[in-house]
Amino acid sequence: MAIVLSLLVACAGAIALYGRGALNPASAQSPNTSTLRALQVNTLCAKTERVIFACVLRRPAKIVSVCASKDLTRDTGYVQYRFGSPAKIELEYPKDRTGTQHKFEYTHYMRALVDLNEINFSVDGVDYSVVDDYNAEEKPARSIEGITINWPGTSKKEVRYTCRTKPKTDYTDLQAVLFDHD
């Protein structure tokens, strides 16, 4: 009888805690919950930021994003590359949001049936290219969206991660904002 009574008291206590959310996994607040709510859907950009490029990758199941402040000009604001998941950003470049316009290069080439966009930057000797290319001159037409990573001067092979779906993009004014590296 004492065992049954103890079990009933324990169950009642657990039910009370569950009702207040203490044992409810759905209501548990992880350290990143506020961050997750502040991100735009399928990006690593905050709701207060401009999405230059963002997509969910096929493999690995990560997100690649190029985010910017809404006040981005050649002299103000910032641009940042982010890779990872909303719960864990694995690479954010640059960390310091000052003078970021000097750290990226944007190239755009367009003619009938062709639209090529690339955002390039280097981190610790590794070259990254965020790619959004469409070429209808090829049959069938070809689209390549994602990120390409190269290790120049080494024997490592180029790595290419492609987007699962068409990326969210906004290249407006990038040629005027990002500095030429020629």
N, C-alpha and C positions, 0 to 999 in steps of 0.2 A: 504494500500500500504506500509506503514511504517513497519507493522508487517511482511509482506512477505519479504521485503528488509532485515530486521533484521534476519529472519530465514535463508535467503540465505547467509548472511555474516557469521552466526554461523556455518552453514553447510560447507562452504568453509574453515573456520578455522579448523574444525574437520577433514576434508579431508586432509588438509595440515599436521596436527599433526599425523594423521594415517599413512600417506606416509613416515614420518620420523621415525615411530616406536613408537611414544610417546603413542598412544592409541591402538597399535596393541598387543593383548595379546600374540600372538605367538613370538613376539620379546622382550617381557618384560623380563628383567634380574632379576631373584629372587636371593637372597643372596647365594643360594646353586647351581646355574647353573654351575659355574666353578667346583664345587665339583662333580656334577653329571657327567660332561664330563670326569672327571679324574678317575672315577670308572670303573672297569672291568664289563662287562655285567653280570647281575643277581648276583652280589656280592656287598659287602660293602668294598672291597679291592681296593686300588688305583692301577692304571696301573703300577706303579713303585714297587708294592708289589707282593709277592708270595701268591697264594691262596692255603692254606692247605685244607680247606673245605668251601664250600659255596653252599647254595641252597635257593630257594624260598619256603616258607612254604605253606602248604595247608590252614590252619587257625591257627593263624591270617595271613592275607596277608602281611607277613613281610619276611625279608631276614635274615638268620643266616650265619655268616662268621667267619672263623678263618684265619687271615691274618698274614703274616710274612714279614720281610725285606728280600730282595734277598740275603743278606750277612749273613743269619742266621747260626750260629754255636753254640756250647755249651757256648762259651765265648763272642760272638758278635751278634749284631742284636737284634730283638725283635719278639715276638708273641703277637697277640691281638685277643680277641673275640669281635665281633660286632653283635648287634641285632637291627633291626629296618627297616627303609626304607632309600633310598638314600637321601631323603629330611630331615629325622630326625633319627639319630642313638640314640636309646633309652638306650642302655647299651654298653659301651666300656670298656673292662677289659683286663689288667690294664690300667689306664690312663697314668701312667708313663712308658715309654718304656725301662727303665733300669732294667736289671736282670729278665726279664720276664720268662726266661727259668725255674726259680725256682718256678713259680706260676702255672704251668701246669703239668699234668701227661699224658703220652701217653701209652696206652696198645694196643698190637696187638697180636692176636692169629690166627694161620692159620694151617689148615690141609686139606686133600682132602675134597671137598664140603663145607668147612667152612672158612670164612674170617671175623674176628671180629676186628673192630677198634674203640677205644674210646679215646677222649681227655677230661680229667676231670679237673675241677678247682672249687674253692669256693669263693663266694663273700658275705661278711657280714653274714656268717652262712648258706648260701644257696648253695647247691651243684648242679653243672651243668655238664652234660655229653653230649658231641657232639658224636653222635653214627652213625656208618656206618657198619652195620652187614649184612652178607649174610650167610644163612644156607640152603644148598640143601639137607641135610640129612632129613629134614622135608619134608613131602609130603602134599601139594605142597611146593616147595622151597619158602623160606621166606626172604625178604629183609626189613630191618628197617633202615631208614636214617632220622636223625633229631636231636632234642635236648630234653633231659629229665632234669627236674628240681625237686629237692627234698629239703624239709625243715626238716632235721634230728632233732629229739627230739621234734617235734610238731605233732599235729593231722592233719596238712595239707596233702592232698593227692598229690601224685606224678603227675606232669603235663608233658605230652609228646606232642611235636609238630613234625609232620612228614613233610618231604620234598614232594613237589608237583611232582618233577621229580628226576631222579638220580642226586646226587650232583656232583659238580666239586671238585676233590680231588687231593692232592699230599702229601703223607705221607713220601716221601723220607727223610731219615736220622733223622726222628723225635725221634726214640728210642735213637739215639746217642746224640741228642741235648737237649731234655727235661730231667730234673733230676728225679731220682726215689724218691718217697716219702715213701718208706717202712721203 
